[in-house]
Amino acid sequence: MLGYAHFTAGPRPTGNRSRPRQGYLYVAVLLTSLVVSSLLAAALTVSTATLSGQSDIEDRGRAIRLAESEMHRLASTMRVSTLWRTANISGDFSTWRTWSSGAVVLSGPPGQVRYRYTDLDGDLADDPRDDVELTVHTKVGRAEYAVSATLQWDRVPYRWLNYDVTSFDNLGFQYWSTLSTEGPTQVAGDCTATLGGYLMTPQLECNGSVSSTLQGTQVAGNIGSPPADLVGQYELAGTVVLRGSIPVISSNHTIQKCVLSPTSNPFGAANAEGVYNIDMQNQKLVIQDCRISGTLAIRNASEIVIRNGVHWSYPTTADAILVTDSPVTITGIDRSFGEADLNVNFNPTSTPFRGTSDIEKDDLYSSEFRGVIYSSSTATLEATDGDWNLIIIGAVVANGISVTGHASIFKLHELSDDPADRLCDPNPMRFVRGSWRRIDSP
């Protein structure tokens, strides 16, 4: 029989029971604090980054709007003036300018803007008809934006080309003189008459009073401003004729008994466009007994007198034949003039007359003016040689016109339909479609 052993548990150990130390709790709290701080810092960092990103987005939006606004502002000034061509250097940026919207106060950092004009030939001022690349660069805060576009000349003929006669001052008649026009007449001042005067025109647009006898309809005038410097526009394409090269006859420099054209210049080098510049240095210039196929741009003459036999026209496209800042007098014009009388061949092989040339001196030419006669001073149409009318096919434009003889002005439709470029306003520029583009910040 098996026996069971009996075990009696011994006594439990005696002594103090183990307890957690206070330092462990402190470390746990510290670690928890650090975790919370890290989480808060991370949250603040995310929040700050979000706010900074939002600010950058807003600044970029403002930079874009500022660039577009400045681009349109500059383009609008380029429609009314060419001063920007002389005030800037091609390819050079302007100085930075703090943008202002007038009385409107904008929040956020101030925007700055600069711009540049770039002419493909490197010279802004050499030709008002050149294309120009306009670049605008803006900065707002840390954001930058740049945009570029090409602007081209907007070919708009001068409004006064629709009129046969334009006076930016008065139109005066003396001694029972007459003026008949096929097209309308416009006068900024008065139409006056001394000892009689007749104006025969389909329509007279006059801002002042009318004391001359009028045959035609009269309406209120709406005349614009004269060109800023039409002479200067022609000088850009012209060849200089020195005053000293023009012969002196009866104490006056006189152009006579010659052919002046794109292929013939008895005073120097020929100009392919037939444009010749003359500075008279306050002396008188006489033009008589000659054939001219081209444009004379004359400055600083005490007076320009055109007389005797003159056949004067433009070479190709309807154009001005005389542009000047000096007083012009057309007087004593012969009905016709002959080569034999003057001993001159007016249709040489270099400048054939209406496509035909010869070597004989037996042709007869009618006196005629075909094109625009323009003076920023005054124009006087005096009595002709004999009882016939002075014939002008084109337009007379001046800052005051006086009629003392008989003149007839016939409309040259090409002047209003398709004139030469220099008879179009050089100011207006317009955007080239599809040229507006964003570029990298310069």
C-alpha positions in Angstrom: 0.0 0.0 0.0 1.3 3.1 -1.1 1.8 5.9 1.4 1.2 9.6 0.8 3.9 11.9 1.7 2.8 15.0 3.6 4.4 18.3 2.9 4.1 21.3 5.0 4.7 24.7 3.3 7.6 26.5 4.8 7.3 30.1 6.1 7.1 33.0 3.6 10.0 35.2 3.2 10.0 38.3 5.3 11.0 41.9 4.3 9.6 45.1 2.4 7.5 44.7 -0.8 9.0 46.3 -4.1 7.2 49.7 -5.3 7.7 51.8 -8.5 10.1 54.7 -8.2 8.9 58.4 -8.6 11.5 59.1 -11.4 9.7 56.7 -13.8 6.5 58.7 -13.6 8.3 62.0 -14.3 10.0 60.6 -17.4 6.7 59.3 -18.7 5.1 62.7 -18.2 8.1 64.4 -19.9 7.9 62.0 -22.9 4.2 62.6 -23.2 4.8 66.4 -23.2 7.5 66.1 -25.8 5.1 64.1 -28.0 2.4 66.6 -27.6 4.8 69.5 -28.3 6.1 67.8 -31.4 2.6 67.3 -32.6 1.8 70.9 -31.9 5.0 72.1 -33.7 4.2 69.9 -36.6 0.7 71.2 -36.7 1.9 74.8 -36.5 4.5 74.1 -39.2 1.8 72.7 -41.5 -0.5 75.6 -40.7 2.3 78.1 -41.4 3.3 76.4 -44.6 -0.4 76.4 -45.6 -0.7 80.1 -44.9 2.6 80.9 -46.6 1.5 78.8 -49.6 -1.9 80.6 -49.6 -0.1 83.9 -49.5 2.2 82.9 -52.4 -0.8 81.9 -54.4 -2.5 85.3 -53.7 0.7 87.2 -54.6 1.1 85.2 -57.8 -2.5 86.0 -58.7 -1.8 89.7 -58.1 1.4 89.6 -60.1 -0.5 88.1 -63.0 -3.3 90.7 -62.8 -0.7 93.5 -62.5 1.2 92.3 -65.6 -2.0 92.2 -67.6 -3.1 95.6 -66.4 0.3 97.2 -67.2 0.4 95.5 -70.6 -3.0 97.1 -71.5 -2.0 100.4 -70.1 1.1 100.6 -72.2 -0.7 99.4 -75.3 -3.3 102.1 -74.9 -0.6 104.8 -74.8 0.9 103.3 -78.0 -2.3 104.1 -79.8 -2.1 107.8 -79.3 1.6 108.8 -79.3 5.0 107.7 -80.6 6.9 109.4 -77.7 7.6 105.9 -76.2 9.9 105.3 -79.3 12.2 108.2 -78.4 11.9 107.9 -74.6 13.1 104.3 -74.5 16.0 102.2 -75.8 15.3 99.0 -77.6 15.8 95.9 -75.4 16.4 97.9 -72.1 14.1 97.5 -69.2 12.6 100.5 -67.4 13.4 101.0 -63.7 11.2 99.2 -61.3 8.0 101.2 -60.4 5.7 100.6 -57.4 2.3 99.9 -58.9 -0.5 102.2 -57.9 -4.2 101.9 -58.6 -5.0 105.5 -57.9 -7.2 106.0 -54.8 -7.8 102.3 -54.3 -5.7 100.9 -51.4 -4.7 97.3 -51.8 -3.8 94.9 -49.0 -0.7 92.7 -49.1 2.9 93.5 -50.2 3.3 96.3 -52.8 3.6 95.2 -56.4 6.4 96.3 -58.6 6.5 96.5 -62.4 8.9 97.2 -65.2 8.7 96.9 -69.0 10.8 97.0 -72.1 10.2 97.6 -75.9 12.3 95.6 -78.4 12.5 96.6 -82.0 13.7 93.8 -84.3 16.2 96.1 -85.9 17.4 97.4 -82.6 16.2 101.0 -83.1 12.8 102.1 -81.8 12.9 105.6 -83.4 14.0 104.8 -87.0 10.6 103.9 -88.3 7.2 104.3 -86.6 5.9 101.4 -88.7 8.2 98.7 -87.2 6.8 95.9 -85.1 7.7 96.0 -81.4 7.8 93.3 -78.8 6.5 94.6 -75.4 7.6 92.7 -72.3 6.1 93.4 -68.8 7.8 91.9 -65.6 6.1 92.1 -62.2 7.0 91.2 -58.6 4.6 90.8 -55.7 6.1 89.4 -52.5 8.0 86.3 -53.5 6.0 85.9 -56.7 7.2 87.0 -60.1 5.4 87.0 -63.5 6.4 88.1 -67.0 4.4 88.4 -70.1 5.3 89.4 -73.7 3.3 90.4 -76.8 4.1 91.7 -80.3 2.4 95.0 -81.4 2.2 96.1 -85.0 1.4 99.3 -86.7 -2.4 99.8 -87.2 -2.6 101.4 -90.6 -5.2 104.2 -90.3 -5.2 106.9 -93.0 -5.5 110.5 -91.8 -9.1 111.6 -91.7 -8.4 114.7 -93.7 -7.6 112.6 -96.7 -11.4 112.4 -97.2 -11.5 116.1 -97.9 -10.3 118.1 -100.9 -9.5 121.2 -98.8 -8.6 121.3 -95.1 -7.8 124.5 -93.2 -6.9 124.1 -89.6 -7.5 127.9 -89.3 -9.4 130.2 -91.7 -10.3 130.0 -95.4 -10.2 133.4 -97.0 -11.2 134.8 -100.4 -10.1 138.0 -102.0 -10.9 140.0 -105.2 -13.8 137.9 -106.5 -11.7 134.7 -106.3 -13.3 131.3 -106.7 -12.6 127.8 -105.3 -14.4 124.7 -106.6 -13.9 121.3 -105.1 -15.2 117.9 -106.2 -15.1 116.6 -102.6 -16.0 118.2 -99.3 -14.2 121.1 -97.6 -13.5 121.4 -93.9 -12.5 124.6 -92.1 -11.6 125.0 -88.4 -12.1 128.8 -88.4 -14.1 131.2 -90.5 -14.7 131.3 -94.3 -14.1 135.0 -95.0 -14.4 137.1 -98.1 -12.8 140.5 -99.0 -14.2 142.1 -102.2 -16.1 139.0 -103.0 -15.4 135.3 -103.1 -17.1 132.1 -104.1 -16.8 128.6 -102.7 -18.4 125.8 -104.6 -18.2 122.5 -102.7 -20.6 119.6 -102.1 -20.3 120.1 -98.4 -18.7 122.7 -96.2 -17.9 121.7 -92.6 -17.1 124.9 -90.8 -16.6 125.6 -87.1 -16.8 129.4 -87.6 -18.8 131.9 -89.6 -19.2 132.0 -93.4 -19.2 135.3 -95.2 -18.1 134.1 -98.6 -20.7 133.1 -101.2 -21.3 129.3 -100.7 -22.8 127.0 -103.3 -23.2 123.7 -101.4 -24.4 122.3 -98.1 -23.1 123.8 -94.8 -22.9 121.7 -91.6 -21.1 122.0 -88.3 -17.3 121.3 -88.4 -15.6 118.4 -86.7 -12.0 118.9 -87.8 -9.4 117.0 -86.0 -5.8 118.0 -85.1 -3.1 118.3 -87.7 -0.3 115.7 -87.7 2.4 116.2 -85.1 5.3 116.3 -87.6 4.4 115.1 -91.1 7.5 116.7 -92.5 9.6 114.6 -90.1 7.9 111.4 -91.2 8.9 112.0 -94.8 12.4 113.0 -93.8 13.0 109.5 -92.3 12.8 108.1 -95.9 14.3 111.1 -97.7 17.6 112.0 -99.3 19.1 115.4 -98.3 19.4 118.0 -101.0 21.8 120.7 -99.8 20.5 124.3 -100.1 23.8 125.3 -101.5 23.4 122.8 -104.4 20.3 124.6 -105.7 21.2 127.4 -108.2 20.6 131.0 -107.2 18.5 132.9 -109.8 17.4 136.5 -109.3 18.6 136.3 -105.7 16.5 133.2 -104.9 17.4 129.5 -104.8 15.5 128.1 -107.7 14.6 124.6 -108.9 14.0 124.9 -112.6 14.5 123.3 -116.0 15.0 119.8 -114.6 13.5 116.4 -113.8 13.4 115.3 -110.2 12.4 111.7 -109.6 13.4 108.4 -107.9 15.9 107.9 -110.7 17.0 111.5 -111.4 18.3 114.1 -109.0 20.4 116.9 -110.5 21.4 118.1 -107.0 23.0 114.8 -105.8 22.2 111.2 -105.2 18.8 109.8 -106.3 16.3 108.5 -103.7 14.5 105.3 -104.7 11.2 106.5 -103.3 11.6 110.0 -104.8 11.6 111.7 -101.4 14.0 114.7 -101.0 14.7 116.8 -97.9 15.6 120.4 -98.1 16.5 122.8 -95.2 16.2 126.3 -96.6 17.6 128.0 -93.5 15.1 130.8 -93.6 15.7 131.6 -97.3 13.2 131.6 -100.1 12.8 128.7 -102.5 11.3 129.1 -106.0 10.1 126.1 -108.0 9.3 126.7 -111.7 9.5 125.2 -115.2 10.2 121.6 -114.2 8.8 118.2 -113.9 8.8 116.5 -110.5 7.8 112.9 -109.8 8.3 112.6 -106.1 7.9 114.4 -102.7 9.8 117.4 -101.4 10.0 117.7 -97.6 11.0 121.3 -97.1 11.9 123.0 -93.7 12.6 126.5 -92.6 11.9 128.4 -95.9 10.9 132.0 -95.6 8.5 131.2 -98.5 8.0 128.5 -101.1 6.9 130.0 -104.4 5.6 127.7 -107.2 5.1 129.4 -110.6 5.2 129.2 -114.4 5.1 125.7 -115.8 5.1 122.8 -113.3 4.0 119.2 -113.8 4.2 117.5 -110.3 3.0 114.1 -109.3 3.9 111.2 -107.0 5.8 108.3 -108.6 3.6 105.2 -107.7 1.2 105.1 -104.7 -1.0 108.1 -104.1 1.1 110.3 -101.9 2.0 113.9 -100.8 4.0 115.9 -103.3 4.9 118.7 -101.0 5.1 118.6 -97.2 6.5 121.7 -95.4 6.5 123.8 -92.3 6.8 126.9 -94.4 4.3 129.2 -96.2 3.5 128.1 -99.7 2.4 130.4 -102.6 1.2 129.0 -105.9 1.0 131.8 -108.4 1.1 132.6 -112.1 0.9 129.0 -113.2 1.0 128.6 -117.0 -1.6 126.4 -118.7 1.2 124.5 -120.4 4.9 124.6 -121.0 7.1 123.1 -123.8 10.4 121.4 -124.0 11.5 123.5 -127.0 10.9 126.8 -125.2 13.0 125.7 -122.2 15.5 123.6 -124.1 14.9 120.6 -121.7 13.9 117.0 -122.3 11.3 116.3 -119.6 10.9 112.6 -120.5 14.4 111.1 -120.6 15.0 107.4 -120.5 15.8 107.6 -116.7 12.3 109.0 -116.0 9.9 108.3 -118.9 6.7 110.3 -119.0 3.7 107.9 -118.6 6.0 105.0 -119.7 7.3 106.7 -122.8 10.7 108.4 -123.3 12.4 110.1 -126.2 15.5 112.2 -127.0 13.7 115.0 -128.8 12.7 118.3 -127.2 9.4 118.9 -128.8 6.8 117.7 -126.2 4.3 119.9 -124.6 3.2 119.4 -120.9 0.2 120.7 -119.1 0.7 122.3 -115.7 -0.7 119.9 -113.1 -0.4 119.0 -109.4 -1.4 115.5 -108.5 -1.2 114.5 -104.8 -1.3 116.3 -101.4 0.1 119.8 -100.9 0.6 120.1 -97.1 1.9 123.0 -95.0 1.8 123.4 -91.3 2.0 127.1 -92.1 -0.2 128.8 -94.7 -1.1 128.1 -98.4 -2.0 130.8 -100.9 -3.6 130.1 -104.3 -3.0 133.2 -106.4 -4.2 134.3 -109.8 -2.9 132.1 -112.7 -1.5 133.3 -116.0 -4.7 133.9 -118.1 -8.3 133.3 -117.3 -8.3 129.7 -116.4 -8.3 127.6 -113.2 -5.4 126.3 -111.3 -5.8 122.5 -111.4 -5.0 120.3 -108.4 -5.9 116.7 -108.3 -5.7 115.6 -104.7 -5.9 117.8 -101.6 -4.7 121.1 -100.1 -4.1 121.0 -96.4 -2.7 123.9 -94.4 -3.0 125.9 -91.2 -4.8 128.7 -93.1 -5.6 129.0 -96.8 -6.0 132.2 -98.9 -7.5 132.2 -102.4 -6.9 135.2 -104.6 -7.3 133.6 -108.0 -9.3 130.7 -109.5 -8.7 127.1 -108.4 -10.3 123.8 -109.0 -9.5 120.8 -106.8 -10.6 117.4 -108.0 -10.8 114.3 -105.8 -8.1 111.7 -105.9 -9.9 108.6 -104.6 -6.7 106.7 -104.1 -5.8 109.1 -101.3 -8.7 107.8 -99.1 -8.8 104.3 -100.4 -5.1 103.3 -100.4 -2.7 106.1 -99.6 1.1 105.8 -99.0 2.0 104.7 -95.5 3.3 108.1 -94.6 -0.2 109.5 -95.1 -1.4 107.2 -92.3 -1.3 108.0 -88.6 2.0 106.7 -87.3 0.6 106.5 -83.7 -1.7 103.5 -83.4 -0.2 100.1 -82.6 -2.3 97.0 -82.0 -1.6 93.5 -80.7 -0.7 90.8 -83.1 -3.2 88.0 -82.7 -1.8 85.0 -80.9 1.4 86.8 -79.8 0.5 87.2 -76.1 2.5 84.7 -74.1 3.9 84.1 -70.7 7.7 84.0 -70.5 10.3 83.1 -67.8 11.1 86.0 -65.5 14.0 88.0 -67.0 
